[in-house]
């Protein structure tokens, strides 16, 4: 499917630090990766969009992207550009999120007290 620029607001934006983490996100939902549409931001960097039905069957527009490299500043810069373009109602980061061994376990949900 050709890449294009998505216009309009998304309900949720998911950012990952690693491309492998993004691939895990894209595997979710009906049809897996084929259910996502590739788009590109004005700088040409790819991100992916799909509509997922909520519990009432209404569509939630979700966008997902990886930051291009690990690190706080890379994630922040990538997220900022996508926030400006997609105006998400919610921003989430998934993956290892720099979890500390012994303090968190696989599957834990980590919520920041500041960002």
Chimera marker file (.cmm) of the C-alpha trace (Angstrom):
<marker_set name="trace">
<marker id="1" x="0.000" y="0.000" z="0.000" r="1" g="1" b="0" radius="0.5"/>
<marker id="2" x="1.529" y="3.365" z="-0.902" r="1" g="1" b="0" radius="0.5"/>
<marker id="3" x="2.561" y="5.660" z="1.908" r="1" g="1" b="0" radius="0.5"/>
<marker id="4" x="0.769" y="8.944" z="2.325" r="1" g="1" b="0" radius="0.5"/>
<marker id="5" x="0.269" y="11.644" z="4.905" r="1" g="1" b="0" radius="0.5"/>
<marker id="6" x="-2.687" y="11.050" z="7.202" r="1" g="1" b="0" radius="0.5"/>
<marker id="7" x="-4.744" y="14.105" z="7.945" r="1" g="1" b="0" radius="0.5"/>
<marker id="8" x="-6.792" y="14.596" z="11.049" r="1" g="1" b="0" radius="0.5"/>
<marker id="9" x="-6.584" y="13.725" z="14.672" r="1" g="1" b="0" radius="0.5"/>
<marker id="10" x="-5.807" y="10.285" z="16.060" r="1" g="1" b="0" radius="0.5"/>
<marker id="11" x="-7.258" y="9.000" z="19.306" r="1" g="1" b="0" radius="0.5"/>
<marker id="12" x="-4.015" y="7.376" z="20.445" r="1" g="1" b="0" radius="0.5"/>
<marker id="13" x="-0.364" y="7.542" z="19.439" r="1" g="1" b="0" radius="0.5"/>
<marker id="14" x="1.963" y="4.699" z="20.402" r="1" g="1" b="0" radius="0.5"/>
<marker id="15" x="5.712" y="5.331" z="20.222" r="1" g="1" b="0" radius="0.5"/>
<marker id="16" x="8.351" y="2.621" z="20.627" r="1" g="1" b="0" radius="0.5"/>
<marker id="17" x="12.100" y="2.966" z="21.066" r="1" g="1" b="0" radius="0.5"/>
<marker id="18" x="12.994" y="-0.025" z="18.896" r="1" g="1" b="0" radius="0.5"/>
<marker id="19" x="11.711" y="-1.189" z="15.533" r="1" g="1" b="0" radius="0.5"/>
<marker id="20" x="11.208" y="-4.720" z="16.954" r="1" g="1" b="0" radius="0.5"/>
<marker id="21" x="8.846" y="-3.204" z="19.550" r="1" g="1" b="0" radius="0.5"/>
<marker id="22" x="6.935" y="-1.421" z="16.780" r="1" g="1" b="0" radius="0.5"/>
<marker id="23" x="6.619" y="-4.704" z="14.862" r="1" g="1" b="0" radius="0.5"/>
<marker id="24" x="5.027" y="-6.270" z="17.976" r="1" g="1" b="0" radius="0.5"/>
<marker id="25" x="2.448" y="-3.442" z="18.049" r="1" g="1" b="0" radius="0.5"/>
<marker id="26" x="1.750" y="-3.819" z="14.325" r="1" g="1" b="0" radius="0.5"/>
<marker id="27" x="1.113" y="-7.549" z="14.798" r="1" g="1" b="0" radius="0.5"/>
<marker id="28" x="-1.913" y="-6.735" z="16.983" r="1" g="1" b="0" radius="0.5"/>
<marker id="29" x="-5.487" y="-6.441" z="15.795" r="1" g="1" b="0" radius="0.5"/>
<marker id="30" x="-7.467" y="-8.139" z="13.078" r="1" g="1" b="0" radius="0.5"/>
<marker id="31" x="-5.269" y="-8.871" z="10.084" r="1" g="1" b="0" radius="0.5"/>
<marker id="32" x="-2.081" y="-8.083" z="12.017" r="1" g="1" b="0" radius="0.5"/>
<marker id="33" x="0.360" y="-5.899" z="10.125" r="1" g="1" b="0" radius="0.5"/>
<marker id="34" x="-1.841" y="-5.913" z="7.012" r="1" g="1" b="0" radius="0.5"/>
<marker id="35" x="-4.495" y="-3.994" z="8.963" r="1" g="1" b="0" radius="0.5"/>
<marker id="36" x="-2.207" y="-0.978" z="9.365" r="1" g="1" b="0" radius="0.5"/>
<marker id="37" x="-1.757" y="1.695" z="6.702" r="1" g="1" b="0" radius="0.5"/>
<marker id="38" x="1.703" y="3.215" z="6.295" r="1" g="1" b="0" radius="0.5"/>
<marker id="39" x="1.884" y="6.987" z="6.233" r="1" g="1" b="0" radius="0.5"/>
<marker id="40" x="4.778" y="9.435" z="6.315" r="1" g="1" b="0" radius="0.5"/>
<marker id="41" x="5.299" y="12.609" z="8.240" r="1" g="1" b="0" radius="0.5"/>
<marker id="42" x="6.461" y="15.775" z="6.424" r="1" g="1" b="0" radius="0.5"/>
<marker id="43" x="10.084" y="14.676" z="7.001" r="1" g="1" b="0" radius="0.5"/>
<marker id="44" x="9.419" y="11.358" z="5.247" r="1" g="1" b="0" radius="0.5"/>
<marker id="45" x="9.642" y="9.223" z="8.396" r="1" g="1" b="0" radius="0.5"/>
<marker id="46" x="7.097" y="6.359" z="8.380" r="1" g="1" b="0" radius="0.5"/>
<marker id="47" x="4.349" y="5.757" z="10.890" r="1" g="1" b="0" radius="0.5"/>
<marker id="48" x="1.328" y="3.471" z="10.768" r="1" g="1" b="0" radius="0.5"/>
<marker id="49" x="-2.393" y="4.089" z="11.285" r="1" g="1" b="0" radius="0.5"/>
<marker id="50" x="-5.431" y="1.872" z="11.749" r="1" g="1" b="0" radius="0.5"/>
<marker id="51" x="-8.946" y="2.088" z="13.091" r="1" g="1" b="0" radius="0.5"/>
<marker id="52" x="-9.728" y="-0.331" z="15.914" r="1" g="1" b="0" radius="0.5"/>
<marker id="53" x="-13.306" y="-0.722" z="17.161" r="1" g="1" b="0" radius="0.5"/>
<marker id="54" x="-13.901" y="0.147" z="20.801" r="1" g="1" b="0" radius="0.5"/>
<marker id="55" x="-16.252" y="-1.850" z="23.056" r="1" g="1" b="0" radius="0.5"/>
<marker id="56" x="-19.246" y="-0.060" z="21.465" r="1" g="1" b="0" radius="0.5"/>
<marker id="57" x="-18.030" y="-0.840" z="17.952" r="1" g="1" b="0" radius="0.5"/>
<marker id="58" x="-17.020" y="2.770" z="17.283" r="1" g="1" b="0" radius="0.5"/>
<marker id="59" x="-13.665" y="3.269" z="15.552" r="1" g="1" b="0" radius="0.5"/>
<marker id="60" x="-10.627" y="4.440" z="17.498" r="1" g="1" b="0" radius="0.5"/>
<marker id="61" x="-7.916" y="5.785" z="15.209" r="1" g="1" b="0" radius="0.5"/>
<marker id="62" x="-4.516" y="4.615" z="16.449" r="1" g="1" b="0" radius="0.5"/>
<marker id="63" x="-1.104" y="5.623" z="15.098" r="1" g="1" b="0" radius="0.5"/>
<marker id="64" x="2.161" y="3.834" z="15.880" r="1" g="1" b="0" radius="0.5"/>
<marker id="65" x="5.784" y="4.726" z="15.196" r="1" g="1" b="0" radius="0.5"/>
<marker id="66" x="9.273" y="4.026" z="16.459" r="1" g="1" b="0" radius="0.5"/>
<marker id="67" x="11.639" y="6.787" z="17.435" r="1" g="1" b="0" radius="0.5"/>
<marker id="68" x="14.438" y="5.731" z="15.081" r="1" g="1" b="0" radius="0.5"/>
<marker id="69" x="16.909" y="5.145" z="17.889" r="1" g="1" b="0" radius="0.5"/>
<marker id="70" x="16.948" y="4.468" z="21.619" r="1" g="1" b="0" radius="0.5"/>
<marker id="71" x="17.102" y="7.192" z="24.212" r="1" g="1" b="0" radius="0.5"/>
<marker id="72" x="14.958" y="9.762" z="25.919" r="1" g="1" b="0" radius="0.5"/>
<marker id="73" x="15.762" y="12.611" z="23.560" r="1" g="1" b="0" radius="0.5"/>
<marker id="74" x="15.090" y="10.525" z="20.425" r="1" g="1" b="0" radius="0.5"/>
<marker id="75" x="11.700" y="9.399" z="21.752" r="1" g="1" b="0" radius="0.5"/>
<marker id="76" x="10.800" y="12.929" z="22.829" r="1" g="1" b="0" radius="0.5"/>
<marker id="77" x="11.765" y="14.482" z="19.492" r="1" g="1" b="0" radius="0.5"/>
<marker id="78" x="9.879" y="11.866" z="17.476" r="1" g="1" b="0" radius="0.5"/>
<marker id="79" x="6.821" y="12.079" z="19.704" r="1" g="1" b="0" radius="0.5"/>
<marker id="80" x="6.777" y="15.882" z="19.521" r="1" g="1" b="0" radius="0.5"/>
<marker id="81" x="6.729" y="15.891" z="15.733" r="1" g="1" b="0" radius="0.5"/>
<marker id="82" x="3.919" y="13.341" z="15.626" r="1" g="1" b="0" radius="0.5"/>
<marker id="83" x="1.964" y="15.171" z="18.334" r="1" g="1" b="0" radius="0.5"/>
<marker id="84" x="2.082" y="18.337" z="16.247" r="1" g="1" b="0" radius="0.5"/>
<marker id="85" x="0.941" y="16.472" z="13.138" r="1" g="1" b="0" radius="0.5"/>
<marker id="86" x="-1.623" y="14.015" z="14.546" r="1" g="1" b="0" radius="0.5"/>
<marker id="87" x="-2.927" y="15.820" z="17.676" r="1" g="1" b="0" radius="0.5"/>
<marker id="88" x="-3.422" y="12.559" z="19.624" r="1" g="1" b="0" radius="0.5"/>
<marker id="89" x="-5.890" y="12.350" z="22.495" r="1" g="1" b="0" radius="0.5"/>
<marker id="90" x="-3.525" y="9.955" z="24.279" r="1" g="1" b="0" radius="0.5"/>
<marker id="91" x="0.199" y="9.248" z="24.005" r="1" g="1" b="0" radius="0.5"/>
<marker id="92" x="1.709" y="5.928" z="25.085" r="1" g="1" b="0" radius="0.5"/>
<marker id="93" x="5.123" y="4.363" z="24.855" r="1" g="1" b="0" radius="0.5"/>
<marker id="94" x="5.387" y="0.620" z="24.832" r="1" g="1" b="0" radius="0.5"/>
<marker id="95" x="8.242" y="-1.805" z="24.865" r="1" g="1" b="0" radius="0.5"/>
<marker id="96" x="10.872" y="-2.208" z="27.513" r="1" g="1" b="0" radius="0.5"/>
<marker id="97" x="10.580" y="1.469" z="28.474" r="1" g="1" b="0" radius="0.5"/>
<marker id="98" x="13.994" y="1.301" z="30.125" r="1" g="1" b="0" radius="0.5"/>
<marker id="99" x="12.600" y="-1.008" z="32.804" r="1" g="1" b="0" radius="0.5"/>
<marker id="100" x="14.931" y="-1.758" z="35.688" r="1" g="1" b="0" radius="0.5"/>
<marker id="101" x="15.587" y="-5.402" z="36.455" r="1" g="1" b="0" radius="0.5"/>
<marker id="102" x="14.330" y="-6.340" z="39.897" r="1" g="1" b="0" radius="0.5"/>
<marker id="103" x="12.019" y="-3.313" z="40.051" r="1" g="1" b="0" radius="0.5"/>
<marker id="104" x="9.592" y="-4.244" z="37.259" r="1" g="1" b="0" radius="0.5"/>
<marker id="105" x="8.461" y="-7.485" z="35.693" r="1" g="1" b="0" radius="0.5"/>
<marker id="106" x="7.450" y="-8.452" z="32.178" r="1" g="1" b="0" radius="0.5"/>
<marker id="107" x="3.871" y="-7.306" z="31.636" r="1" g="1" b="0" radius="0.5"/>
<marker id="108" x="3.963" y="-4.519" z="34.234" r="1" g="1" b="0" radius="0.5"/>
<marker id="109" x="2.360" y="-1.256" z="33.219" r="1" g="1" b="0" radius="0.5"/>
<marker id="110" x="4.623" y="1.642" z="34.138" r="1" g="1" b="0" radius="0.5"/>
<marker id="111" x="3.019" y="5.071" z="34.479" r="1" g="1" b="0" radius="0.5"/>
<marker id="112" x="5.234" y="8.150" z="34.666" r="1" g="1" b="0" radius="0.5"/>
<marker id="113" x="4.588" y="10.754" z="37.325" r="1" g="1" b="0" radius="0.5"/>
<marker id="114" x="6.085" y="13.362" z="34.965" r="1" g="1" b="0" radius="0.5"/>
<marker id="115" x="7.297" y="13.459" z="31.399" r="1" g="1" b="0" radius="0.5"/>
<link id1="1" id2="2" r="1" g="1" b="0" radius="0.2"/>
<link id1="2" id2="3" r="1" g="1" b="0" radius="0.2"/>
<link id1="3" id2="4" r="1" g="1" b="0" radius="0.2"/>
<link id1="4" id2="5" r="1" g="1" b="0" radius="0.2"/>
<link id1="5" id2="6" r="1" g="1" b="0" radius="0.2"/>
<link id1="6" id2="7" r="1" g="1" b="0" radius="0.2"/>
<link id1="7" id2="8" r="1" g="1" b="0" radius="0.2"/>
<link id1="8" id2="9" r="1" g="1" b="0" radius="0.2"/>
<link id1="9" id2="10" r="1" g="1" b="0" radius="0.2"/>
<link id1="10" id2="11" r="1" g="1" b="0" radius="0.2"/>
<link id1="11" id2="12" r="1" g="1" b="0" radius="0.2"/>
<link id1="12" id2="13" r="1" g="1" b="0" radius="0.2"/>
<link id1="13" id2="14" r="1" g="1" b="0" radius="0.2"/>
<link id1="14" id2="15" r="1" g="1" b="0" radius="0.2"/>
<link id1="15" id2="16" r="1" g="1" b="0" radius="0.2"/>
<link id1="16" id2="17" r="1" g="1" b="0" radius="0.2"/>
<link id1="17" id2="18" r="1" g="1" b="0" radius="0.2"/>
<link id1="18" id2="19" r="1" g="1" b="0" radius="0.2"/>
<link id1="19" id2="20" r="1" g="1" b="0" radius="0.2"/>
<link id1="20" id2="21" r="1" g="1" b="0" radius="0.2"/>
<link id1="21" id2="22" r="1" g="1" b="0" radius="0.2"/>
<link id1="22" id2="23" r="1" g="1" b="0" radius="0.2"/>
<link id1="23" id2="24" r="1" g="1" b="0" radius="0.2"/>
<link id1="24" id2="25" r="1" g="1" b="0" radius="0.2"/>
<link id1="25" id2="26" r="1" g="1" b="0" radius="0.2"/>
<link id1="26" id2="27" r="1" g="1" b="0" radius="0.2"/>
<link id1="27" id2="28" r="1" g="1" b="0" radius="0.2"/>
<link id1="28" id2="29" r="1" g="1" b="0" radius="0.2"/>
<link id1="29" id2="30" r="1" g="1" b="0" radius="0.2"/>
<link id1="30" id2="31" r="1" g="1" b="0" radius="0.2"/>
<link id1="31" id2="32" r="1" g="1" b="0" radius="0.2"/>
<link id1="32" id2="33" r="1" g="1" b="0" radius="0.2"/>
<link id1="33" id2="34" r="1" g="1" b="0" radius="0.2"/>
<link id1="34" id2="35" r="1" g="1" b="0" radius="0.2"/>
<link id1="35" id2="36" r="1" g="1" b="0" radius="0.2"/>
<link id1="36" id2="37" r="1" g="1" b="0" radius="0.2"/>
<link id1="37" id2="38" r="1" g="1" b="0" radius="0.2"/>
<link id1="38" id2="39" r="1" g="1" b="0" radius="0.2"/>
<link id1="39" id2="40" r="1" g="1" b="0" radius="0.2"/>
<link id1="40" id2="41" r="1" g="1" b="0" radius="0.2"/>
<link id1="41" id2="42" r="1" g="1" b="0" radius="0.2"/>
<link id1="42" id2="43" r="1" g="1" b="0" radius="0.2"/>
<link id1="43" id2="44" r="1" g="1" b="0" radius="0.2"/>
<link id1="44" id2="45" r="1" g="1" b="0" radius="0.2"/>
<link id1="45" id2="46" r="1" g="1" b="0" radius="0.2"/>
<link id1="46" id2="47" r="1" g="1" b="0" radius="0.2"/>
<link id1="47" id2="48" r="1" g="1" b="0" radius="0.2"/>
<link id1="48" id2="49" r="1" g="1" b="0" radius="0.2"/>
<link id1="49" id2="50" r="1" g="1" b="0" radius="0.2"/>
<link id1="50" id2="51" r="1" g="1" b="0" radius="0.2"/>
<link id1="51" id2="52" r="1" g="1" b="0" radius="0.2"/>
<link id1="52" id2="53" r="1" g="1" b="0" radius="0.2"/>
<link id1="53" id2="54" r="1" g="1" b="0" radius="0.2"/>
<link id1="54" id2="55" r="1" g="1" b="0" radius="0.2"/>
<link id1="55" id2="56" r="1" g="1" b="0" radius="0.2"/>
<link id1="56" id2="57" r="1" g="1" b="0" radius="0.2"/>
<link id1="57" id2="58" r="1" g="1" b="0" radius="0.2"/>
<link id1="58" id2="59" r="1" g="1" b="0" radius="0.2"/>
<link id1="59" id2="60" r="1" g="1" b="0" radius="0.2"/>
<link id1="60" id2="61" r="1" g="1" b="0" radius="0.2"/>
<link id1="61" id2="62" r="1" g="1" b="0" radius="0.2"/>
<link id1="62" id2="63" r="1" g="1" b="0" radius="0.2"/>
<link id1="63" id2="64" r="1" g="1" b="0" radius="0.2"/>
<link id1="64" id2="65" r="1" g="1" b="0" radius="0.2"/>
<link id1="65" id2="66" r="1" g="1" b="0" radius="0.2"/>
<link id1="66" id2="67" r="1" g="1" b="0" radius="0.2"/>
<link id1="67" id2="68" r="1" g="1" b="0" radius="0.2"/>
<link id1="68" id2="69" r="1" g="1" b="0" radius="0.2"/>
<link id1="69" id2="70" r="1" g="1" b="0" radius="0.2"/>
<link id1="70" id2="71" r="1" g="1" b="0" radius="0.2"/>
<link id1="71" id2="72" r="1" g="1" b="0" radius="0.2"/>
<link id1="72" id2="73" r="1" g="1" b="0" radius="0.2"/>
<link id1="73" id2="74" r="1" g="1" b="0" radius="0.2"/>
<link id1="74" id2="75" r="1" g="1" b="0" radius="0.2"/>
<link id1="75" id2="76" r="1" g="1" b="0" radius="0.2"/>
<link id1="76" id2="77" r="1" g="1" b="0" radius="0.2"/>
<link id1="77" id2="78" r="1" g="1" b="0" radius="0.2"/>
<link id1="78" id2="79" r="1" g="1" b="0" radius="0.2"/>
<link id1="79" id2="80" r="1" g="1" b="0" radius="0.2"/>
<link id1="80" id2="81" r="1" g="1" b="0" radius="0.2"/>
<link id1="81" id2="82" r="1" g="1" b="0" radius="0.2"/>
<link id1="82" id2="83" r="1" g="1" b="0" radius="0.2"/>
<link id1="83" id2="84" r="1" g="1" b="0" radius="0.2"/>
<link id1="84" id2="85" r="1" g="1" b="0" radius="0.2"/>
<link id1="85" id2="86" r="1" g="1" b="0" radius="0.2"/>
<link id1="86" id2="87" r="1" g="1" b="0" radius="0.2"/>
<link id1="87" id2="88" r="1" g="1" b="0" radius="0.2"/>
<link id1="88" id2="89" r="1" g="1" b="0" radius="0.2"/>
<link id1="89" id2="90" r="1" g="1" b="0" radius="0.2"/>
<link id1="90" id2="91" r="1" g="1" b="0" radius="0.2"/>
<link id1="91" id2="92" r="1" g="1" b="0" radius="0.2"/>
<link id1="92" id2="93" r="1" g="1" b="0" radius="0.2"/>
<link id1="93" id2="94" r="1" g="1" b="0" radius="0.2"/>
<link id1="94" id2="95" r="1" g="1" b="0" radius="0.2"/>
<link id1="95" id2="96" r="1" g="1" b="0" radius="0.2"/>
<link id1="96" id2="97" r="1" g="1" b="0" radius="0.2"/>
<link id1="97" id2="98" r="1" g="1" b="0" radius="0.2"/>
<link id1="98" id2="99" r="1" g="1" b="0" radius="0.2"/>
<link id1="99" id2="100" r="1" g="1" b="0" radius="0.2"/>
<link id1="100" id2="101" r="1" g="1" b="0" radius="0.2"/>
<link id1="101" id2="102" r="1" g="1" b="0" radius="0.2"/>
<link id1="102" id2="103" r="1" g="1" b="0" radius="0.2"/>
<link id1="103" id2="104" r="1" g="1" b="0" radius="0.2"/>
<link id1="104" id2="105" r="1" g="1" b="0" radius="0.2"/>
<link id1="105" id2="106" r="1" g="1" b="0" radius="0.2"/>
<link id1="106" id2="107" r="1" g="1" b="0" radius="0.2"/>
<link id1="107" id2="108" r="1" g="1" b="0" radius="0.2"/>
<link id1="108" id2="109" r="1" g="1" b="0" radius="0.2"/>
<link id1="109" id2="110" r="1" g="1" b="0" radius="0.2"/>
<link id1="110" id2="111" r="1" g="1" b="0" radius="0.2"/>
<link id1="111" id2="112" r="1" g="1" b="0" radius="0.2"/>
<link id1="112" id2="113" r="1" g="1" b="0" radius="0.2"/>
<link id1="113" id2="114" r="1" g="1" b="0" radius="0.2"/>
<link id1="114" id2="115" r="1" g="1" b="0" radius="0.2"/>
</marker_set>
